[in-house]
Amino acid sequence: MPRHNETRHLPYTPAQMFDLVSNVAAYPEFLPWVSAIRVRKDGETEMVADMIVGFKGIKESFTSRVLKERPDHVRVDYLDGPLKHLHNEWQFRDDGQGGVLVDFEVEFEFKNRIFEMLAGQFFDKALRKMIGAFEERAAQLYASPGSSSSSAHSAA
């Protein structure tokens, strides 16, 4: 089962990053391959949403539950769709200097082993592109004019 853990240091607050990640309805505006979102339920601590992703003419829809613990934790669990399993977690830790340490973890498993083998070949590249899209969106929303955001990461 493909799995990835990573930590990024960003010049934003935990609350800002929480707001960005938990705003699932905005994902089609900046995340590659996400073409549509339908939010079925959205409360202070839980959301259920359908996401349509597309790549090279293939479109798939899946449903996830998003558990929100403001301002430091977002957990996504798969409910229905083409996967056997999907889980990801975001944790936002104050770095004590006005920035945030973002811990990101994702793991998934396809129902079809052939799809899983194919996805494994593109997993790292797709993950880097997705994480980069979140960083770019944060810079658009939160960076002050003239500042530059930098990140350091470590993969496990």
C-alpha angles and dihedrals in degrees: 000000000000112000134174134184124187140165124208129187112217133177095239135089125265088244092055093051091044090053092049096049096041093051092088093161089069095054095099088060094065115002117096115239094014106117101167144003128200114192108209097179131006124182136154093273106017140041132179116200141169116223125196114204126185136189127173095341096317117114127187132177127209137173125225139180114226116202113199126200105179124251106001115031140049120176124188122198125183119240107172143353141071096328130085092210139002127171131163135169135194122196123186117202125185108239093207092242102076096278137093138238109219115203112196127186129176134173130170143170128198122222087228114063092207090057090048092053091049093046091049089062091058100030099101095045093047092047093051090050092049095047089046089053090056091049092049091048091051090051091050093049104035114018115108116232111276095019123114125211120222131184139198120199141186124195123209 
